[in-house]
C-alpha cells in the first residue's frame, strides 16, 4: 500500500491559504524566454522533514499576450504529484494517491477558484510583467585618441523585451560615423542593457541627441535624451559638461507624460 505523503494529508488546509499569496505577485520571479513569457509564483512548505512546493505559472503564448495558460503544480520532494492546466480545465494526478485527490478537486467550485487566480495573477498583471521601459543614462568620458577630444556614452538599462534601437542625431540628422554599440546584454536579473558610444568634437551651438527607441510588442515607447553642448574653452583633456543642458523626456500613449530637466556643464581643458 502506498504511503500517503504527510503534506498531502493536509492538502485541503494548505490550498485554503493559497489565495493569500496572490497579492505579492508583482514582486515574484519573472522568467523570460524567446517567445513565451513565463511568470511563476512559488510557495514552498516544509513538513516532517519533507519538502513540498506549490507553483503557479502564467504562460503567455502570443506576441500580444492575449493567449494565457495558467498552470498550478504540486511537487513533493521534487516529485510532480498533480497539476492544474487551464487549457485542459482540470487537475491531473501523477501518482496513485494524487489521482484520488484530483477526483475531488475537479469540480465546478474549484474551476471558479482557478479562473479567479488566473485573472488576478495573469490577466491583471500583464502590464507589470510584459514591458519594462529602459532607464537611460548619458555621460561623457575621456578618449585617448587625439582625433576627437571627447566621447559620449548613451546607456539603456533594465528593459524588456530586448528589441531596442539607439540612434545619435546631430542637429536633428542621424549620425553614422564614429559610432559603435555593444550587443544587447543581459542585466543578470532577466532584463537587458545596451551601450552606444560616439566620438565627438564639440562645436559652439551644436545639438547632439541620443534617441533610444524601445520596440515593445503593443505600443511605441520612445525615450529621448538631448544634450545641447556649448564650447567653453580649449585646453588639454576633457572634463564634464558645460554651457547647455540635458533634457529628458519620456512619452507614451498609455503612461503619464513627464519631463525632467537636468542642467550641467561641458568643459574642455
N, C-alpha and C positions, 0 to 999 in steps of 0.2 A: 504493500500500500504506500502510495507516495506521501511523503511527509509534507504537511502544509507549512509554507514559509510563515514565520511569525508575523511579518508585516502585513501579508495579505489577509490574515485573520482580522486585522483592524482596518481593512480596506475602506469599508463604509465610513468609518470615523475620519480617516485621513482625507478622503475625497470631499468630505463636507467642508474641510478647511481650505480646499484648493482655491476657491474664488477669492480668498483673502490675499492671494499672491498675484492677483491680476493688476492691482493698482500700480505697483512699481515697474510695470512692464517696460516703460520707456527707458529705464535705467539698465536693461538687461543686455546681454551679449548679442551682437549682430554679426552673422556670418554671411559674407557676400561672395557669391560665386559668379562665373562668367555670364550666365544668362538668367539665373534664378537668384532671388534674394531669400535666404533662409534666416528666420528670426526665432530664437529659442528662449523659452522661459523654463528654468530648471529648478526643481525642488528636491534636494537630496534629504533623505531621512535615515537615521541610524537606529536600529532596534536589535537588542540581544546580540550584539557583535556582528550583525549582518548589515548590509547596505542596500538601500533601495532608492530609486530615483524616478520621479515623475517629470516628464519633459513635454512641454507644449511647444509646437513648432508651426510657424506660418511660412508657407512656401508660395512665393509669387512667381507664376509661370510665364507671364507675358510682359511685353515691353511697357504696357500702360498700367501694369499692376492691378488689373481688374480680375484676373483669374487667381483666386486664393484657395489654397488647400490647407486645411487645419488638421494637424496630427498630434495626438496625445499618446505618449508611450510610457509604459511602466517597466523598469528594469529592476531585477532583484539579483544582487551580487553580480552585476554586469550581464545577466542573462535576460533577454527580452521575454517578458511574461505576457503582456497584452498590448494592444494598440487600437486607438480610435482613429479613423480616417474619414474626414468629411466628404470625400469623393464617394466612398462606399456607403457612408452614412451609418456605420455601425462599428462595434468593437469586435476585434478578432483575438482569440486566445491562442497561445503558442505552447502551452503545457496542459496536461490533463486537468490540473486544478484550475488554472486560469480559464480554460474552456467552460468550466462550470460557472465561474464568476461572471463571465460575459453574457451568459444566458439571462441573468438578472439585470445586467447593465443595458442590454439592448431593448429599451422601452421608450415610448414617446417622451416621457418626462426627461430622461437622460439626454435625448437628442435636442430638446429645447435648451437644456443647460449648455451643451456643447456649441449650439448655434450662438448663444449669448457670449460664451467665451471667445468664439471666432470673431464676433463683431467687436468686442472690447479689445482683444489682443491684436487682431489683424487689421480689420477694416478701419477702425477708428484711429489707428496709429500709422496709416500709410504715409502721411506727411513726415512723420518723425523718422521713419526707417528707410525711406526710399531716396531721399535727397538730403545732402549736406552741402551747403554753399561754401565756397572757398573763403578762407581768411587770407587777405592779401598783404604782403609786406614789400616795401620798396626801400632799397638802401644803396648808397654809393660806396665803392671800395677802391683802394689804390690799385693801380695796374703797373706792372714792371716795364711794359713796353713804352718807349718814348714817342711812339706814333700818336697815341691817344693818352692824355694825362688822367683820364677818368674812366671808370666802368660802373654802370648801373646794374643792379641785380633786382629783378622782379620775381617774387616767390609767391606761390599759392599753396596753402596748406589745408588739410582736414576737409577734403571734399569727396563726394561720391555722387553719381558714378564717375569713372575715371576719364570720360571724354571731356577734354578741355583744350582751349586754344589760347596761346599768349601771342599778342601782336604788339610790336613797337611802332609808334607813329611819330613822325617829325613834322610839326606844324600841320597836323591832320593827314599827312600822307604816310602810307605804310613804308617801313624801312626793312630792307633785307640784308644789307651789308653790315659786317662787324657784329653780327648777332649769332649767338649759339644758345642752345637749350638742352637741359637734361631730359632724360626719358621721364615719363610719368612713373613715380616711385611710390611704393607702399610706405605709409606713415608708421606702420607697425601696430596700428590699432584699427585695422580694417578700412582705413581711409587712405587718401593719396596726397602726394605733393609733387610740385614741378617748379623748376627754377630756370629763368631765362636771363641771359647776360648780354649787355650791349656796351661795346667800347665807344667812348664818346668824347668829343672835344667841345666844351661848352661855347656857345656864341651868344652875344647880347640879344635879348628879346626872343630867343628861340624857345619853342614849347615842345617838350618831349612827353609822349603819352605811352604808358604801359596799359594795354587793354587786355583783360582776361575774360574770355567768354566760356562760361560753364555750360556745356551742352547737356541739359537734363532731358529725361525722356518726355516730359509732358509740357514743359514751359521753358521759355528762354529766360535765363537769369544772367545779367551782364554786370560784371564788376569793373569799375573804371578807377584807375589811379592816374592822375595827371600831375606831372611835375613841371613847373614853369621855372626855367633856370635863368638867372641873371649873372652876368660875368662881373666879378668884383675886383679881381686883381690877379696878376700873374707873378708867381714866384716858383719855387721848386716844390714838387709834391702836391698832394691833393687832400683837402680836408672836407668836412661835410657842410653842407647846404647853405646857400646864400640868397639873397635878394629874389624872392619869389615865394611861392607856397606850394604845398602838396594838397591836392584836392581829392577827396574820396567820396564816392557816391555809389550806393547800392540801389538798383532799381529792379522791380519785378512786378508782373501783372497781378500777383497774388499776395505779396507781402508788403508791409508798410514801407513807404518811401522814407529814407532817412539820409541825411547829409552830414558829414563830419569834415571840418576844415582843420588842417594841421599846418601851422606855419613854421618855416625853418629857413636855413641859410646854406647856400652852396658857395664855398670859398675855394679859390685856387691860391696856393702858396707859391 
